Amino acid sequence: MLWALAAGMLLYAAWRVVSALMPGDNDATGWAKRIGFAVSAVIYTTFAITAISLARATTAAPDGNTQVSSLTERVMTNASGRVLIGVLGMIVIGVGLYRMAKGFKQDVGEELDMSDMSAARVRVTRRLGSVGEIGRGIGIGLIGFFLLRAAVTFDAAQATGLDGALRRLVVQSWGALVVVVVGVGFVAYGVFCLSTFTHRKFQAP
C-alpha cells in the first residue's frame, strides 16, 4: 500500500508540473496559480519520498522529518541558503492559506465540468472539495511554518515534512484536533478526486 501511495503521489506531482508548464495567461493570477502548482508538486514529491522510505524500511519506521531536516541543513550552510529556506517557507505558507481560502469559499470547481451533475451531487462535491482544501491548506501551511521557523532560528532541525509536523502537534492537547482536521481533509480530498476524475478539465492556468 505504501508503494501504491508513493506512485499516486508522484503521478499527482507530475500532473501539477504539467499544469504549471502549460501555456496560459501571464498576468499575476496566472503566475500565482503556476507557483501554487509547482509548490504542490514539490510537496507531494516529498510525501512520495517519505512513503518510499517507509516501504523500504527493514527496521523501525523512519521519521520523514529527518530527511527534510538534513536537506535544510545542507541548504542553510550559508546566509543565502538561510534566506532561500525562509522565502520557501513563506511561499509554502501562502499556498496553504490560498488553499484554505478556496475551501472556505467553496471555490473548488474551477478545474471541473459539473454541467451534467445533479444539483445534489454538485452540493456534495463542493462540500467534499471544501473540506479537502481546508485540511490540505492547514497541512501545507504547517510545513511552511516549520521551514520559516528553521530559517529564523537558524536551526535545520525545526524544518519538517507533514508527518513530522503532525507528530509535533499531536503531543499538544489542542494539536490533536488540528491533526484530526488535516487527516479528515486529506481523506475528503481523496474522495473528491476519485468522484470527479471523469469531470476534470485539462486547461492552462
N, C-alpha and C positions, 0 to 999 in steps of 0.2 A: 504493500500500500504506500510505503514511503517512496519507492521508486516511481510509482504511478503519480503520486503527488508532485514529485520533483519534475517529472515530464510535463505535467499540466502547467506548473508554474513557469517552466521555460517556454512553453508554447504561448502562454499568456504574455510573457515578457516580449517574445518575438512579435506578437500581434501589436503590442504597444509601440515597438520600434518602427514597424511598418506604418502604423498610423501617424507617427511623428514625422516620417520622411515623405509622406505623400504630398504632392503639390496642393497648395491651397492659398488661403488669404495670408498676407504678410503684415496684417495690422497687429496691434497689441494683443487683441483677443486670440488671434490665430497663433501667435508665438507663445502666449501663456498656455494654450492647450498643448502645443508641441512640447514645451518644457514639462508640463504635467505628465504627458505620455512617456517622455524619456525617464523622468524620475520614477514613475511607476514601473517601467521596465527594469531599472536598476534594483529597486526594492524587491520585486518578485524574483529577480535572479538571485539575490541574497537568500530569499526564502528557499529557493530550489537548492542552493548550495548547502544550506543547513540540513534540508531533508536528505540530500545525498550523503552528507557526513553521518547523519544518524543511521541511515540504511547500511552504511559500510562499517559502522562501529562493531567491534567484536567484544568490547568490554563495556564499562559503564557509559551510558549515553552522554556524549559531549554537549557542552553548552555552546550554542551558536554565538553567544556573547564573546567568547574567546577569539573567534575568527575576526569579528568586527573590530574588537579592541586591538588586535595585532596589526590589522591593516591601517587603522587610525594612527597607531604608534609610528608606523613606518612613514606615513604621510606627514606627521607632525614633527619630523626631525628638525625642521627649521621654521622660522616665523611665517614664511609664505604658506607652508603646509598647514600651519595652525589656522591662518586666515581662510584657506580653502575649506577646511573642515567646518569652520564657523559659517561660511557662506552656504555650504552644502546643507548644514543643519537648518538654516533659516529657510532655504528653498523647500526642503522637505516639510518643514512646519507649515509653510504656505500652501503646499499641495494638500496637506492634511486638513487645513482649515477650509480650503476650496471644496474638498470632498464633503466635509461636514455641512457646509452651506448648501451644497446641491441636495444633500439629504433632507435638510430641514425645509427646503423649498419644494421638495418632491420633483426636482428637476432631473429626472433620470431617464427620460425618453428621447433624448437628443440623438442617440445612435440607433434608435429603434423605429420600425414602421409598425405602428399599432392600429392601423386603419381597419384591419379585418378582425380585431379583437372585440369581444363584447364589452359593454360598459363595466360589468362586474369584474371581468378579467383585467381590464385596464386599471381599475382601482387597486386590485390585489397586487398587480405588477408594480405599480408606483409605490405602494407601501413596502413591498419587499425590497425594491431598489433603494428606497429612502433609508430603511433600517440598515441595509448593507453599506451604503455610502457613509452613514454616520459612524458605524463601527469601524469601517476601513479608515475613515478620516482620523479617528482617535488613535488607531494603531499606528498609522503613518506619522501622525503628529508626535507621538511618543518617541519614535525613532529619531526624528529631527531634534526633539528636545534634548535627548541624551548626546547626540552629536554636537549640538551647540554647547552643551554643558562641558563636554570634553575639551572643546576649544577654549572656552572661557577659563576653566580651571587648569588647563594645560595638563590634563590627566587622561590619557588614552583609555584607561580602564572605565571611564564614565561612558564611553561610546558603547552602544549595544544594538543588536538586532531586535526584532519584535519579540522573540522568545525571551531574551534577556530582560527587556523592558517589562514584560508581563511577570517574570519571576520577581523582579524588584517590587512591583506594585502589589502582588498578591500577599506579601507579608504584612501589608498595612491593612487596617480594618476597613478603611474606605477604598483601598486599592482593589480589593476583591470584587467590588461592584463594577469598577472600570474594566477589569479582566472579563467579567461576565458580559458586559456590553460589547466589548470588542469581539468576543467569541460568538455571540449571537449575531453580530453584524457580519462576520465572515461567513457564517452558515447561511444567513439570509441572502448575502450577495451570491453565494454559490447556487442557491435555489433560483435566484433571479436570473443568473446567466443560463442555467440549464433550461429554464422555462421560456427563455426569449431568444435562444441562439438562432432559431429559424427566422427571426424577425430583425436581425441585425442589418444595418445599412453600412456598407463599406464606403466611407466618404472621407474627404480631406478635412483637416481642422478648419 
